[in-house]
Amino acid sequence: MANDGKAQILSALAQAYGPMGWQGPTIQRVLRGVNARAAWARPIRRRHTIWELTLHMAYWTHAAHDRITGRRTAFPRSPRNFPRQPARPDAKAWRADVKLLADQHAALVRLVKSLSPRQLGRRVSRRWTAAETALGVALHDMYHAGQIGLLRKALGK
């Protein structure tokens, strides 16, 4: 993959996470101003909360990083895929989980920046290359930004 491919992946990651994206609200934007109580609330029955989606994005960003590096590292929350939110809203825990997402995003961006075109083109699973995996994180985040936007509307936020 050419260096312009790396620039496109980094651009997609930046536009999905924020602060600005041409496609609409970014993760940073939809999470801005959300307090612990709103993040924890379940305004639509049998659907995920903002908090659960935030942890889900953090987990899959972490998983993508591990796939690209070929290492298995511990994720600080469990279970996998949709880690549990706390039993009650807690402002300190909410800030920590938003920071966890930010830290996972930053680590993936640093990793992509460090990869050569050859490394970006290397398969990291049966189906996907490192480049496709990193781009998938951006697409995944954009999808969930839309869901969070809808949850905010349902909460009147």
C-alpha positions as CSV (number, residue, x, y, z in Angstrom):
1,M,0.0,0.0,0.0
2,A,1.4,3.4,-0.9
3,N,2.1,6.2,1.6
4,D,-1.0,8.0,0.4
5,G,-3.0,4.9,1.6
6,K,-1.5,5.5,5.1
7,A,-2.6,9.1,4.9
8,Q,-6.1,8.1,4.0
9,I,-6.3,5.6,6.9
10,L,-5.0,8.3,9.3
11,S,-7.5,10.8,7.9
12,A,-10.4,8.3,8.3
13,L,-9.4,7.6,11.9
14,A,-9.2,11.3,12.6
15,Q,-12.5,12.1,11.0
16,A,-14.3,9.3,12.8
17,Y,-12.8,10.1,16.2
18,G,-12.6,13.9,15.9
19,P,-12.6,16.6,16.6
20,M,-14.0,17.3,13.1
21,G,-15.3,15.0,10.4
22,W,-16.9,15.9,7.1
23,Q,-19.4,13.1,7.5
24,G,-21.0,14.6,10.6
25,P,-20.6,14.2,14.3
26,T,-17.4,12.5,15.5
27,I,-17.0,10.3,18.5
28,Q,-15.5,13.3,20.4
29,R,-18.5,15.4,19.4
30,V,-21.2,13.0,20.3
31,L,-19.6,12.2,23.7
32,R,-19.0,15.9,24.5
33,G,-21.3,17.0,27.3
34,V,-22.6,13.5,28.1
35,N,-22.5,13.0,31.9
36,A,-22.3,9.6,33.7
37,R,-26.1,9.4,34.3
38,A,-26.9,10.0,30.6
39,A,-24.2,7.6,29.4
40,W,-25.5,4.9,31.8
41,A,-29.2,5.4,30.9
42,R,-31.0,2.9,28.6
43,P,-33.5,5.2,26.8
44,I,-34.4,2.5,24.2
45,R,-35.3,-0.9,25.7
46,R,-33.0,-3.8,24.8
47,R,-30.5,-1.5,23.2
48,H,-27.0,-0.6,24.3
49,T,-26.3,2.5,26.3
50,I,-23.8,5.3,25.4
51,W,-21.5,3.9,28.1
52,E,-21.7,0.3,26.6
53,L,-21.0,1.6,23.1
54,T,-18.0,3.7,24.4
55,L,-16.5,0.6,26.0
56,H,-17.3,-1.5,22.9
57,M,-15.4,0.9,20.6
58,A,-12.5,1.0,23.1
59,Y,-12.4,-2.8,23.1
60,W,-12.4,-3.2,19.3
61,T,-9.8,-0.5,18.8
62,H,-7.7,-2.4,21.3
63,A,-8.4,-5.7,19.5
64,A,-7.4,-4.1,16.1
65,H,-4.2,-2.9,17.6
66,D,-3.4,-6.4,18.9
67,R,-4.3,-8.0,15.5
68,I,-2.0,-5.6,13.7
69,T,0.9,-6.1,16.1
70,G,0.3,-9.9,16.4
71,R,0.3,-9.6,20.2
72,R,-2.4,-10.4,22.7
73,T,-2.6,-7.8,25.5
74,A,-5.0,-7.5,28.3
75,F,-7.9,-5.1,28.0
76,P,-8.8,-3.5,31.3
77,R,-12.5,-4.2,31.2
78,S,-14.6,-7.3,30.7
79,P,-16.3,-9.1,29.2
80,R,-14.9,-8.8,25.6
81,N,-16.9,-7.1,22.9
82,F,-19.4,-5.2,25.1
83,P,-17.7,-4.7,28.5
84,R,-20.1,-4.1,31.4
85,Q,-20.9,-0.6,32.5
86,P,-20.9,0.0,36.3
87,A,-24.0,-1.0,38.2
88,R,-24.7,2.7,38.9
89,P,-23.6,5.9,37.2
90,D,-20.3,7.1,38.4
91,A,-18.7,10.3,37.1
92,K,-15.1,9.2,37.8
93,A,-15.6,5.8,36.1
94,W,-17.3,7.5,33.1
95,R,-14.4,9.9,32.7
96,A,-12.0,6.9,33.0
97,D,-13.8,5.0,30.3
98,V,-14.0,7.9,27.9
99,K,-10.2,8.3,28.5
100,L,-9.8,4.6,27.8
101,L,-11.3,5.0,24.4
102,A,-9.1,8.1,23.7
103,D,-6.0,6.2,24.8
104,Q,-6.9,3.2,22.6
105,H,-7.5,5.5,19.6
106,A,-4.2,7.3,20.1
107,A,-2.3,4.0,20.4
108,L,-3.8,2.8,17.1
109,V,-3.0,6.1,15.4
110,R,0.6,5.8,16.6
111,L,0.8,2.3,15.4
112,V,-0.5,3.1,11.9
113,K,2.0,6.0,11.6
114,S,4.8,3.6,12.4
115,L,3.9,1.0,9.8
116,S,5.6,0.7,6.4
117,P,3.6,0.2,3.2
118,R,4.5,-3.4,3.3
119,Q,3.4,-3.8,6.9
120,L,0.1,-2.1,6.1
121,G,-0.5,-4.6,3.3
122,R,0.2,-7.6,5.4
123,R,-2.6,-9.9,6.3
124,V,-3.4,-9.9,10.0
125,S,-6.3,-12.3,9.8
126,R,-7.5,-14.7,7.2
127,R,-9.5,-12.0,5.5
128,W,-8.1,-8.5,6.4
129,T,-4.8,-6.6,6.0
130,A,-3.5,-4.3,8.6
131,A,-4.7,-1.3,6.5
132,E,-8.2,-2.8,6.2
133,T,-8.3,-3.5,9.9
134,A,-7.3,0.1,10.9
135,L,-9.8,1.5,8.4
136,G,-12.4,-0.8,9.8
137,V,-12.0,0.8,13.2
138,A,-12.8,4.2,11.6
139,L,-15.9,2.8,9.9
140,H,-17.0,1.1,13.1
141,D,-16.6,4.3,15.1
142,M,-18.6,6.3,12.6
143,Y,-21.4,3.7,12.8
144,H,-21.5,3.9,16.6
145,A,-21.3,7.8,16.6
146,G,-24.6,7.7,14.7
147,Q,-26.1,5.3,17.3
148,I,-24.9,7.5,20.2
149,G,-26.4,10.6,18.4
150,L,-29.8,8.7,18.3
151,L,-29.4,7.8,22.0
152,R,-28.7,11.4,22.9
153,K,-31.9,12.4,21.1
154,A,-33.9,9.8,22.9
155,L,-32.5,11.2,26.2
156,G,-33.3,14.8,25.1
157,K,-29.6,15.7,25.2
